[in-house]
Amino acid sequence: MKKTKNTLKRILEDFYLVLIMVFLYAPIATLMVLSFSNSKSRTQWGGFTLRWYGEMFESATIMTALQNTLVIAFASALIATVIGTAAAIAINSMKPLSRSIIMGITNIPMLNADIVTGISLMLAFIAFGISLGFKTILIAHITFNIPYVILSVMPKLKQTSKSVYEAAMDLGASPLYAFFRVVFPDILPGVLSGFLLAFTMSLDDFIITHFTKGAGINTLSTLIYSEVRRGIKPSMYALSTIIFAAVLTLLIITNFAPQKKFEK
């Protein structure tokens, strides 16, 4: 009887997991299928084609928006990773009370509504006389990415031992050399996780970008939003499919590469 209950429980757990996966990935699978359909209809299959991928690469508007998105995402993630890692090291060296206060303040931008952050950044740029454009989007993305990097690096810093760093200093290493040779390899997984999270958040952001972009510049999120009123073109399905495949490949490499290195 007990064995039967365990079997039934396992079946229900597996069914629940499959159901969750279906809800998560069925819309993405639908989008990928439609990107290969020769019909513009969302309900009727028009035969296999690569036409929309060709139109995507031929569209100057889409390519410019894609370039802006990737440049802003990479640059903001890289700068936020450097600033966030330095900030995490400084916070980790504080006293417990000060550390708790600063970490609480760090959590506020993450819990705050994006629309509030976007409007406040837009007003700040206008107040300082900064014209809205590419640089304001970059600054805004760096701003909201930093907390994600700090929260990714902090757990790794807590796992490191200060005595190892101090021992390297006692053996004659300079502070900078001791950091990069002793501390940095230990926190590298957290730094990479923070970078990837910041890159993904920047790539996906719409609301903050919408309020800080100004006229004459578009990212993929704002371009897609502007096309919703006129109807999204199937070439956008193709672009979304490529982005999903690229992100999935990057995640697989990131998750399995350290494991293979460890196994060797």
N, C-alpha and C positions, 0 to 999 in steps of 0.2 A: 504493500500500500504506500509506504514511504517512498519507494523507488518510483512508483507511478506519479506521485505528487511532484517529485523532483524533475521528472521528465516533462510533465505538463508545465511546470514553472519555467523550465529552460526553453520550451517551445514558445511560450508567451513572451519571454524576454527577447528571443530572437525575432519574433514577429513584430514586437514593438520597435526594435532597432531597425528592422527593414522598413517599417512604416515611416520612421523618422527620416531615414535616408531617401525614401521616395519623395517626401514632402520637400526636402532640401534640394535634391538634384533633378527632380522631374522638370521644373521650369527651365533649368540650364540645358537639360537634354533637349527640350522642346525648341529652345533658341538655336541650338547647334544644328538640329535637323532642318529648321526653317532657313538657316544660312546656306543650305545646299539645295533648297527647293527653287525650281525655275518659275514658280508663281509668287506674286506679291501677296496672295491671300494667306492669312494665318490659319485657315481651317482646311485648305485643300492642297494636296501635294501635286506639284507641277512637273515632277521629274528631276533627276539629279543634274546639277549644274555648278560650275565655279564662277558663274557670271558676276555674282555679287562681290566676290573677292577681287575680281578684276576691277570692278567699278570703285571699290574701296581704295585700291592703290592708285587709281587714276584721279581720284577726287583730291584737289588741292586743299579744300576746306578741311576734310577729315585728316589728311596727312599733317597739316599745320597744327590742328588741335591735338593730334597724337604726339607730335614733337613737343609742343608746349607742356602737355601732361607729363611725359616721361622726363623732360628736363627739370621741371618743377619738382616732381616726385623724387627724383634721384638727388638733386641738389639739396632740397629741404631735408630729406632723410639723412644725408651725409653730414650736413651742418648740425642738424638736431642731435645726431648720434655723438658728435664730438662734444657739443655743449652739454648734452644730457649725461654723458659718461663722466665728464669733469664735475658736473653738479652732483652726481651720485657719489663720487669719491669724497667730495667736500661734505655732503650730508652724512655720509657714513662715519666720518671722523668727529662729528659733533657729539655733544652730550645727549643722553636719552631724551630729555625733555625738549631740547631744541630740535632734535631729529624728528620727534613726533609732531611738533608744530609745523615744521617745514614740509614734512610728508603730507600732513593734512591740507596745507595750502596747495601742494602739488596735485592733490586729488581733485581740487575744486574745478579746474578747467576740463577735466575728463567727465565730471558729473554735470557740468553746466550745459545748458541747451546750446546746440550749434548756432542757432539763429541769434542768440544773445552774444556769443563770441564774435560772430560775423559782423553784426551791427556795431558792436563796441570797437572792433578793429577798424572798420570803415570810418567811424567818427574820429578815432585817434589819428588816422592818416590824414583826414581832411583838416583836423585841428592843427596838425603840424605842417600843413601845406604840401603834403606829398600827393602828387597826382596818381590816381588809381591806374594800375597797369600790371605788367609782368612782375616788377619788383615788389609791389604790395602783396601780390598773391604769394610770392616766395617767402616774404617775411611772415605773412599770416600762417602759412603751412609750417614753417619752422617753429612758430610760437605754439601751435597746438600739438606738434609732434614731440616736443621736448619732454612733457610729462610721461609719455608712453616709453620713451627711452630710459628715463630715470627708474621707472617701475620695473623695467626689464633687467636693468643692471644691478639694482639694489640687492636682490636675493643672492646673486653670485658674489657680491662683495661681502655679504654676511657669512658666506661659506669659506672665504679666504682667511688665512691666519696672518695676523699682523707680525707675529714673531719671525716668519720667513722673510718678510720684507725688511724687518729690522736686522736680521742676520746678514742679509745681503749688504746692507749699509755698513755693518760692522766689519765686513770683509773687504771694504774699500770701494764698493760700487757707489756711483753717484745716485741721487734720488731718481733722476729721470731714467737712468740705465736700469736701476733696480725695479722700477715700475714696469717698464716694457719687457724685462726678462723674467720677472717673478710674478707680479700681480696681473698684468694684462693677459697672459695665456690662460689664467684661471677664470677671468671674467669674460673672455672672448665669446663663449656661447651666448651670454646675456647681451653683449654688445651687438652680435649678429642678429639676435632675436629682436632687439630694439630697432635696429636698422630696417629689417624686413617689415616689422609692424608699422614703423613710420612711413616706409615706402608705400605699403598697402593703403594706409589711412589717407595719405596724400593723393594717391591714385584714385581713390574712391570718393573723395570729398566733393560735395556740390555746394552746400549752403554757404560755407565760409568763402569759397571761391566766387560764388555769385555776387556776394556783397563787396568783395575787394578787387574784382577783376577790371572794372572800368570798361570803356567802350573799345572795340577793335581787337580784342583778344578773347580767345575761347580755349577751354580745355574740353576733353571728351564729355565730361559730365554736363557742362553748360551747353555744349553743342547739341547733345541728345535732348536736353530739356527744351531747347528752342525749337527742335524738330517735332516734339510731341504734339504741338498744336496743329502742325501741318501733316502729321503722320510720319512715323519713323520708317526710314528706307531700309530695305533688306541688307544693304551694305553695312549698316550698323550691327546687324546680327552677325555678319562675318567678322567685323572688328571685335565684337564682344567674345566671339568664339576663340579668336586668336589670343586675346588677352587672358581668357580663362585657361587656355592650354599652356600659355607661357608661365602664368602664376602657379599652375599645378606642377609643371615641370620643375620650377624653381623650388617649390616646397619639397618635392620628392628628393631632389639633389641635396637640399639642406638637411633633411631628416635622415637620409641614408648614408651620406658621405662620412659624417663623424663616426657612425656605427662601423663602417668598413675599416676606417682607420684604426679604430679601437680593436677590432678583431685581429688585425695584422700584428 
